[in-house]
Amino acid sequence: MAQQEREERRGTEHVRVAVIGSGFGGLGAAVRLRREGVTDFVVLERAGSVGGTWRDNTYPGCACDVPSHLYSFSFAPHPDWPRTFSGQEHIRAYLEHVTDLFGLRPHLRLDTEVLRMAWDAERLRWDIETTAGRYSADLVVSATGPLSDPKVPDIPGLDSFPGEVFHSARWNHGFDLRGKRVAVVGTGASAIQIVPAIAPDVSRLTLFQRTPPWVMPRVDRRITGAERALHRALPVTGRLRRGVLWGIRELQVQAFTKHPDELGFVEQLARRNMARAIKDPALRATLTPDYRIGCKRILLSSTYYPALARPHVDVVAAGLAEVRGSTVVGADGTEAEVDAIVFGTGFHVTDMPIAERVFGAGGQSLAQAWSGGMESLRGATAAGFPNWMTVIGPNTGLGNSSMILMIESQLNYLADYLRQLDVLGGRVALDARPGAVRAWNRRVQQRMERTVWNTGGCTSWYLDAAGRNTTVWPGTTTEFRRATRRVDLAEYAVLRPAAPAATASGDLREVSA
Ligand SMILES: Cc1cc2nc3c(=O)[nH]c(=O)nc-3n(C[C@H](O)[C@H](O)[C@H](O)COP(=O)(O)OP(=O)(O)OC[C@H]3O[C@@H](n4cnc5c(N)ncnc54)[C@H](O)[C@@H]3O)c2cc1C
């Protein structure tokens, strides 16, 4: 194919599969493709190296909050994790190692940002425009990440702030925070790692907190040389460790999804974690959440509260409302003069940025198709977007466990999708049936009704603008694995190119599965 077709498509490189993104999702997909015997694929990555989340988030204190032995690929165990919760640099190095171990480098197209992709209904493939040329692909695996594009709130006066401003995921290492007055905006997972890491160095730290998080102690320790040696010598012990970590979380999730009323005792543990460090009753009141634990992601830290108790750290119980010159002003009127503002304000999650760039069979963008909220079939495919699949799509997020478990389930689905296409044979595409998408989402939303994310009395980044939870999976990882083991062809329309005469008019023929 290659030569003739490349010429025909005027410099467009055609591949069977185009993977977008090189984080855990994209690299995992690449490994899986190779294991399925597919070598005709590229990984398109806008940055200059692999790693996704773990390349971009280099802020002080950055680490995973799911133990490393679980927050890693099951097919690439790593006996040498240095800590129970390893730091960003180790996770990034692990992903570089995975890239080499599975021979993925030749497939990488770095510094290649996908700008637009459109479904070619005649040829049954995706035309992809990137910053480094054009590609076409029979199948697209979009692994652009749920937490990849930073979100900075539109704050009046921010543009004229004379100091440094950056987001936690784009840390400015050229700026020395030592001795500076720093405002941190937000109290989510990143901010609570940043605050204790920078507090000892800055002269004043002002933390803007719209809603206090529930924070549980973090049992982080060095993994001893003996443990590592054991995992190296007897890999089964590493698997066992992973299994125990997984099983605990599998049991915990039942409380979030089915019995939120039973979470009161977990709140007691979190309150005790706070009380150990925060002696001032007024500050304790400010830091105590008024919603059920688990409604927002439970954060883990044993150093956050002690940092907030330091005399040069102020907590403003309001969001940042305005910037006037070098003065930051809270929604409650509190003012502070600062040299730098760090936004720990999260990411575009429910408004997945890649959706603006994907144009399906009807010419509509995925963002338009999702204007009423994200909806997919089994977290992967979307009606009207044939042979397009997302990793960590709608309702695949987890409140308490490792996203790698969900990613690997989605890779099972991808592998079976490819097998189904092979079995069908010839030029063929699958398009999720709208009825199947609706049925799946109805089931997901029904199950969501009694979960802590919907009933816990909070507003979280799990919810979209309409208040619908389109991000979290309301079940166990085992249930999701079961739901994504096989592609059910009854849920898809099978598309074939139309007969030659009709092809000229762009007609498509749907054949029954
Ligand atoms: C600070 C932080 C800590 C976290 N800790 C945990 C944890 O402890 N446990 C857990 O389970 N999860 C955690 N997460 C969630 C984490 O994002 C996922 O676990 C996982 O890393 C996501 O992998 P991904 O490949 O889907 O996305 P990403 O790692 O975000 O990778 C997406 C890739 O796509 C690329 N990309 C995006 N758009 C384009 C485009 N248009 N063209 C080309 N390339 C593009 C990006 O550059 C990026 O490399 C954390 C997230 C953050 C931000």
The ligand as an SDF file (V2000), in Angstrom:
LIG
                    3D

 53 58  0  0  0  0  0  0  0  0999 V2000
   -0.8300   15.8620   39.3580 C   0  0  0  0  0  0  0  0  0  0  0  0
   -1.6240   14.6530   39.0040 C   0  0  0  0  0  0  0  0  0  0  0  0
   -1.5530   13.5280   39.8080 C   0  0  0  0  0  0  0  0  0  0  0  0
   -2.2860   12.3990   39.4870 C   0  0  0  0  0  0  0  0  0  0  0  0
   -2.1860   11.3110   40.3030 N   0  0  0  0  0  0  0  0  0  0  0  0
   -2.8900   10.2110   40.0060 C   0  0  0  0  0  0  0  0  0  0  0  0
   -2.8160    9.0510   40.8420 C   0  0  0  0  0  0  0  0  0  0  0  0
   -2.1300    9.0320   41.8450 O   0  0  0  0  0  0  0  0  0  0  0  0
   -3.5580    7.9850   40.5010 N   0  0  0  0  0  0  0  0  0  0  0  0
   -4.3530    7.9730   39.3980 C   0  0  0  0  0  0  0  0  0  0  0  0
   -4.9960    6.9610   39.1320 O   0  0  0  0  0  0  0  0  0  0  0  0
   -4.4220    9.0320   38.5800 N   0  0  0  0  0  0  0  0  0  0  0  0
   -3.7230   10.1500   38.8600 C   0  0  0  0  0  0  0  0  0  0  0  0
   -3.8170   11.2390   38.0450 N   0  0  0  0  0  0  0  0  0  0  0  0
   -4.6470   11.1660   36.8380 C   0  0  0  0  0  0  0  0  0  0  0  0
   -3.7520   10.9050   35.6130 C   0  0  0  0  0  0  0  0  0  0  0  0
   -3.9680   11.9480   34.7170 O   0  0  0  0  0  0  0  0  0  0  0  0
   -4.0650    9.5440   35.0060 C   0  0  0  0  0  0  0  0  0  0  0  0
   -3.8000    8.5590   35.9800 O   0  0  0  0  0  0  0  0  0  0  0  0
   -3.2020    9.1740   33.7990 C   0  0  0  0  0  0  0  0  0  0  0  0
   -1.8630    9.5740   33.9580 O   0  0  0  0  0  0  0  0  0  0  0  0
   -3.7810    9.7370   32.5360 C   0  0  0  0  0  0  0  0  0  0  0  0
   -3.0690    9.2250   31.4450 O   0  0  0  0  0  0  0  0  0  0  0  0
   -3.4880    9.6190   29.9680 P   0  0  0  0  0  0  0  0  0  0  0  0
   -2.5070    8.9920   29.0790 O   0  0  0  0  0  0  0  0  0  0  0  0
   -4.9090    9.3300   29.7530 O   0  0  0  0  0  0  0  0  0  0  0  0
   -3.3790   11.1960   29.9250 O   0  0  0  0  0  0  0  0  0  0  0  0
   -2.1020   12.1400   30.0390 P   0  0  0  0  0  0  0  0  0  0  0  0
   -1.0700   11.5490   30.9260 O   0  0  0  0  0  0  0  0  0  0  0  0
   -2.6220   13.4870   30.3820 O   0  0  0  0  0  0  0  0  0  0  0  0
   -1.5110   12.1550   28.5520 O   0  0  0  0  0  0  0  0  0  0  0  0
   -2.1830   12.7930   27.5180 C   0  0  0  0  0  0  0  0  0  0  0  0
   -1.1720   13.1230   26.4440 C   0  0  0  0  0  0  0  0  0  0  0  0
   -1.8600   13.5920   25.2810 O   0  0  0  0  0  0  0  0  0  0  0  0
   -1.1310   14.6760   24.7340 C   0  0  0  0  0  0  0  0  0  0  0  0
   -2.0690   15.4770   23.9380 N   0  0  0  0  0  0  0  0  0  0  0  0
   -3.1810   16.1220   24.3660 C   0  0  0  0  0  0  0  0  0  0  0  0
   -3.7850   16.7310   23.3370 N   0  0  0  0  0  0  0  0  0  0  0  0
   -3.0590   16.4570   22.2320 C   0  0  0  0  0  0  0  0  0  0  0  0
   -3.1790   16.8130   20.8610 C   0  0  0  0  0  0  0  0  0  0  0  0
   -4.1720   17.5890   20.4180 N   0  0  0  0  0  0  0  0  0  0  0  0
   -2.2460   16.3530   19.9880 N   0  0  0  0  0  0  0  0  0  0  0  0
   -1.2220   15.5610   20.4020 C   0  0  0  0  0  0  0  0  0  0  0  0
   -1.0430   15.2200   21.7070 N   0  0  0  0  0  0  0  0  0  0  0  0
   -1.9590   15.6560   22.6060 C   0  0  0  0  0  0  0  0  0  0  0  0
   -0.5790   15.4110   25.9560 C   0  0  0  0  0  0  0  0  0  0  0  0
    0.5180   16.2150   25.6310 O   0  0  0  0  0  0  0  0  0  0  0  0
   -0.2170   14.2360   26.8610 C   0  0  0  0  0  0  0  0  0  0  0  0
    1.1040   13.8100   26.6480 O   0  0  0  0  0  0  0  0  0  0  0  0
   -3.1080   12.3890   38.3420 C   0  0  0  0  0  0  0  0  0  0  0  0
   -3.1960   13.5380   37.5560 C   0  0  0  0  0  0  0  0  0  0  0  0
   -2.4730   14.6580   37.8820 C   0  0  0  0  0  0  0  0  0  0  0  0
   -2.5950   15.8770   37.0080 C   0  0  0  0  0  0  0  0  0  0  0  0
  1  2  1  0
  2  3  1  0
  2 52  2  0
  3  4  2  0
  4  5  1  0
  4 50  1  0
  5  6  2  0
  6  7  1  0
  6 13  1  0
  7  8  2  0
  7  9  1  0
  9 10  1  0
 10 11  2  0
 10 12  1  0
 12 13  2  0
 13 14  1  0
 14 15  1  0
 14 50  1  0
 15 16  1  0
 16 17  1  0
 16 18  1  0
 18 19  1  0
 18 20  1  0
 20 21  1  0
 20 22  1  0
 22 23  1  0
 23 24  1  0
 24 25  2  0
 24 26  1  0
 24 27  1  0
 27 28  1  0
 28 29  2  0
 28 30  1  0
 28 31  1  0
 31 32  1  0
 32 33  1  0
 33 34  1  0
 33 48  1  0
 34 35  1  0
 35 36  1  0
 35 46  1  0
 36 37  1  0
 36 45  1  0
 37 38  2  0
 38 39  1  0
 39 40  1  0
 39 45  2  0
 40 41  1  0
 40 42  2  0
 42 43  1  0
 43 44  2  0
 44 45  1  0
 46 47  1  0
 46 48  1  0
 48 49  1  0
 50 51  2  0
 51 52  1  0
 52 53  1  0
M  END
$$$$
